[in-house]
Amino acid sequence: MQAGHGAPADSLSLVWALPFGGLLLSIAILPLVARHAWERWFGAVTALWAMLFLLPYALHAGPAAAAEAVLGTAAHEYLPFIFLLLSLFVVAGNIQVAGNLIGTPGTNFTILGLGTLAASLLGTTGASMLLIRPLIRANQDRRRNAHVFVFFIFLVGNIGGALTPLGDPPLFLGFLRGVDFGWTTVALSPPMGLAAGLLLGMFFLIDLYHWNREGADWAKSRVPRQLRIEGWHNFIYLATIIGAVLASGIWQSHIALKLGFGVEVMLEDAARDAALPIIAFASWHSTRPQIRIENAFAWTPIQEVGILFAGIFVTIIPVLDALRLGPSGPFGPLLALVTRPDGMPIDWAYFWLTGGLSSVLDNAPTYLVFFDLAGGDPGRLTGPLARTLLAISTGAVFMGANTYLGNAPNFMIKAICEERGIRMPGFFAYLVWSGSILLPLFVLLTLVFFR
């Protein structure tokens, strides 16, 4: 019997997860205690933790098994993930939403609301990259502004992506597994509407409180507010990205490309992964550099995400393999929590367990693990077990907002804000924000939808 990436099932234990845990702790602690050293050496630290998994694994299972695990992860998970992020990052960075907007509570509320809706069409990464810079410019003169961007992560970077399979990678994987495109929109609209409505209302009250405390006279200027969009042609590139992603799920070539070490990639997936960097390249060279200059475009955020998530995707291999073993694996006692004695799923447990793991693991493969654990049949999961799939979907998408690690846009938003001088909460301070605001919201969602 083989686990997901070729790891022998009987050899898996929680010891193999130590490099993954070490990397997560490094990301959490080192920026707080040694910020400048971390900024200089985070790539080396990431590589060290990756090698602490790969070298022992190569000795234990053999170099071929290690190569298969890394190549399979790169081909099926990391490269599609990073190419999509890269293309959305570049194309959105070539669109300038400019003007003389002032970050009043009403303006911020409007931007967050529009971004929440846009995230389901452009993806959480695309919507975040499009709107984060104008939001920074509108609020750069406010003394207390970090809360604006924390709620931006909650809403635009995560919860807003719940309405279509284009919004967030877990939902797209469900679409590839046979979940109807329209089912996602209809089923997730009620929990997304309740969550987004409450968060937007809470944000407005918090922002209004800080606004009134600041008493900013400059906000009373009677100069008409203006807004302009430059780089309009890049919306065509955004549509092309969406089309390429959709086509890879609809087109069934039945042609597998062999990469070596037993790893294969379907032609439609390879075509998508080749198309996305080409779209980014075309967008870059067809856009005036002045737009990127005025956007303060920098490669630092995508570089940081690319390096850190490369380490995460490598060190997460044994964790996901252990999860795929189900009740017989190291996580068996944990996974047993989602099933009643009669074999029926416990929906609230699926919601919290999927969400809890998605807070620290990549939410896309975590979604697939619980999708398969619930039976993996899209007909049953959108029929008699629809509430179970709803619990898995909302847990993966919504709870990605719990930590900076839960979803790729979280890190990118944080990096861009800090690049522009916004003092974002550290790893543990962000946990205080998410714990005090999101956890009560998730309890409410449990009572309403998953009891």
N, C-alpha and C positions, 0 to 999 in steps of 0.2 A: 504493500500500500504506500502511495506517495501523497504527501501533502501538497498544497497548492503550487509551490515553486520548485518542487523536486526534493524537498527535505524529507528524509525518512520519518514516517509518522511516529514510529516507536522511539525515536531519539529526541523528539521535541520536549523541552521542558522550559519552565519560566526563566531558567538561567540564560537562555539565548536572548531574552528580552532586555538584559541588562544594558547593552550598548544603546538601545533605543531609549531606555529610561535615562541613561547618562546624558545622551544628547538633549533630551527635553529639559533636564535639570540645568545643563549648560546654557541653553537658550534662555531659561528663566532667571538664572542667578548671575551669570557672568556680566551681562550688561549693567547690572546694578552695582556690583562690587568692583568691576574693572572695565569700565565702559570703553576707554580708549584702547586698551589692549584687545578687547573683544572686537571692536570695529576693525582692528588691524589683522587679527589672527582668527576670526570666526571660521574662515575657510579651512584653516589647518586643524582647528578643533573638530569641525565637522568631519573632515577626512580621517582624523584619528579614531573617532567613535565608529565610523564605517569600517575601518580596517580592524578594529577590535572585534567586530562581528565576522568579517569576511575571512581573515586569516585562520582563526580557530575553525570556522566552518569548512574551509578548504581542506584543512588537515583532517577534520572529522569525516566529511562526506566525500572528499576528493575534489580536485581542481575543476573537473568537468561539471560536477553538481553545482559548485559555486558559480562558475561561469554561466550555467543555465539559469540559475536563480537571478543573477544580476541582469543578464541580457533579457530574460523574460520580463522582469520588472521594468527595465528601461523601455522595451518595445511596447508593452501593453499598458503601462501605467504612467511612468515618468515623462517620456517624450510627448505623448499626446497631451498630457497635463500642461507641460511647460510650453509647448508650441502654441496651445490655445491661449494661455496667459500672455505669452510674448506677443502674439498677433493682436490681441485686444489691447494690450498695454501700448503698443506702438501706434495703432490706428487711433485709439482714443486720445493719445498724446499729441496727435497731429490735428485734432479738432480743438479750437480755442473758443471757449465760452467766456466772453469778456464784457466788461462794462464797469459801471461805477456803483454796483450794488453794495448796500450796507447790510451787515449781518444783523438785522433786527430780528426779533422772535418770529415775526410774520414771514420775512424773507427766508430765514433758515428752515422754518416749518414747510414752506413751499418747496424748497430745494430737496429736503429730505423726503417729502411726499412724492414728488415727481421721480426722484431717484429710486424709491421703493418700487414704483410701478415699472420704471424702465429696466430694472434688474431682471425681470422675467423675460424681457425681449432681447436685451443686449448681454445678458449674463451678469452675475454680480461683479465680475472683474471689469467688464466693459463699462457698466454704469458707474462703478466706483472711479475708474480712471477718467471718465468724461466729466464728472461733477466735482471731484475732490478739489481740483485747483481753483475753480471759481468760488467754491465754498471757503477755501483758505483765504483768498483775496478779500472776500466780503467780511471776514471775521478777524483779519490780521491785526486790526487796531484795538480789538477788545482785550481787556486785561484777563478775563476769565473766559476761555474759549475751548478748553480741552473737552468739556462735556458734549460740545457740538459734534466732535469727530468720533467720540465714543458711540453716540447714538447713530452716527453715520455708519459705523461698522455694524451695529446691531441691525439696522434697517436695510441699507443699500448693499452692504457687503455680505449679508446673509439672508434674513427673513424675506426680503423682497424678491429673491430668486425662486420662490416656491410655486409660482403659477404655471410655469411651462417647463418641459424638459430642457429648454435652452438656458434656463435660469441658473441651474447649479449642477455640477457634474454627477451627483448621485441620481438625480432625476433623469438625466440623459442616459445613464447606464440602465435605469429601469425601462426607458423607452427602447433601448437596444435589446432588452430582454423580452419585449413584447407588450409592455404596458402602453395602452392607448394614449396618444398625445392629449386628447380631450379629457381623458379621465383625470389626469394630473390637474388640469385647470379647474374642473368641477369639484373634485374631491378636496383639494387643498385650499380653495378660496375661503371657506368659512374660518378655519384656524388661522390662515394668513391674515384675513381681514380683521379678526378679533385682535391678534397679536400686534399687527401694525397700527391699528387704530389706537389701542391703549398706549403703545410706545410713543406714537406721535403726540398724543395728548399729554403724556407725562413729560416728554421733551419740551413742549411749548411752555408748560408751567415752570419747569426748571430754568429754561432759557429766559423767560420773562422775569423771574426772580433775580437772576444775575444781571439782566439788563437794567432793571430798576435800581439795583444797588450801585451799578457803575454810574448811572446818571449822565450818560454821554451826550453832551450838547451837540457834538458834530453830527449826531444822528438826526437832528432836527433841520438839517439843511433842506432848503426848498429847491435845490437843483434837481431837475427831473432825472429819475433813474433811467439809465440806458442799458441795453443788453444787445450784444451782437455775437454772431457765430461766424467764425472763419474756418476754412478748410472743409466746406460743405461736401466736397467730393468724397471725403473719407467715409461718409455714411454709406456710400456704395460699397466700399471695402468692408464695412461692418456687416452689410447685408450679404456680401460674398462669404464672409466667415460663417455666418449663420447657415447659409446655403450649403457650404462644404460640410459642416457638422451634421446637418440634417441628411444630406445625401449619403453620408457614410453609414447612417442607420437604416436608410431605405434601400440602398443599392446592395444586392446580394450577388457578388461575383462568383462565389464558390471557388475562388482561386486563392491558394495559400502560398505566400512567399517564404521560402526557407531561409532563415538567418544563421543557422548553425546551432550546435548543442541542443538540437531538438526543439528549438524555438521557431514558431511560425507566426506570420502576420498576414491577415487577410488583405487582399489587394485594395479594397475600399478604405480600410483603415490606413494603409500606407499612402494612398492617394491623398487622403485628408491631411495626414501629418506632413506630407510634402507641400501641399497647397498653402497651409497656414503661414509658414515662413516666407513663401513667395508673395503672399498678399501683404505681409508686413513690409517686405522689401519694396514692393510697388508703392505702398502708401508713403513710406519714408522718402522715396526719390521723386514723388509727384507733389510733395507738399513744400511750400516755402519754408526755409529754415527759420525765418523770423517768427513763425507761429510757434515753433518749439522753443525758441528763445524766450518769447513772452510767456509761454507756459512753464518756464523754468524746467523744461524736460531734462531728466537725468537718467542714466542707466542704473544708478545705484540700487533702486528698489527691486527691479527685476533680477539684477545680479544676486542680491542678498537672498531673495526668494528662491532663485534657481539653485544656489549652492546649498542652502539650508534644507530645501526639500529633496535635493539629491541624497543627502545624508539620511533624511527621514525615510525616503522610499527604500533605501537599502537596509537600514537597521530595522524597519518595520516588517521585513520579510518573515522572520520567525514568529512574530506576534500574529500576523494574519494567518499564517499556516496553522498555528495552534488554534485559532478561532475556527478555521475551516474544519477542523477535526470534530467539531461539535461536542456532544456530551462526553465522548470518550477521550477528549484531549485535556490538556492542562487547565483550560478554562471551563471544563465541564460543569463544576458546581455553579459557576456564574451563569452559564447558559441555561442551566436547568431552571433558573428563576423565571424564564419566559414561557414555561409550559405547565399547564394544569395536569393533575394526575390522569385525566381522561384524554390527554394528548392535545387538547385545544389550546390555542395561544392565549397568553395573558397580555392584552393590548397595552395596558399602562406600563408593564414591564418592558415590552419591546420599545416603547417610546423613550423611556429613561435609559435603558441599557444602550440602545443605538445612539441616543444623543450623548450619553456620558462618554462613550468611546469615541464618538465623532468630535468631542471637544479636544481630544489630544491626539487621536489618530487621523489620518486622512479620511474624510467622510465618504468618499466615493467607494473605496473597497470595503469600508465598514458597512455601508448600505447593502452591498452585494452579499456580504456574509450573512446578514440577518434576512435578506430577501430569500436566500437559499435555505436558511434555517427554518423559515416559515413555509417551506415547500417548494419555492421557486417556480410555481405554475402561475403565469400571469392571468389565466382565466379565473382560477380560484381566488387569487389575491386581489383582483378587481371585481370579484363577485361575492361569494359567501364570506371571504376573509378580507373584504375591502377595508374594514376598520384597522386590521393588523397592518396592511400595507400603508395606510394613512399614518399610523403610529411610527412605522419605520421611516417613512418619507419626511415627516415633520421633525422627528428626532434628529435625523441626519442633517437636514437643512437648517433648522432653527438653532440647534445647540452648537453648531459650528461657531456661533458668536460668543460662546462661553470663555474662550481663551484666544490669544493671538495665534495659536497653532491650529485652531479648528478649521479655518478656511483660508486659502491663499490670499484673497483680498485683504484680510485683516492685517497681515504683515506688510503688505504693500501700502495700505493706507497709513499705517503707523510710520513707515519709512519715509513716505512723501511728506507727511506732516512735520516730522522731525527735521527733514531736509530744509523745510521752509520756516523753521524756528518755532514750531508749535511744540510745547512741552506736553507730550503724551504720557499717560500713566505707564509706569513700569509693569512688568509681567504680573506681579502680585497685586499691585494697585488696580490693575485692570480686572483681576479676579474679584476684587471688592465691588467694583462697579457692576460686573455681570452677576455676581452672586446676589447683590441687594436688589437688582432690578429685574433680571431675567428669571432667576429661580422662582420667585413668587408668581411670575407670569406663566411659567411652565406648569406649576402646580394648578393654576386656574385652568389651563388648557387640558390637563389631565382630568380634572373634575367634569369639564364640559364635554369632552370628546372621547375619553378613553376609560371611563369607569366600567 
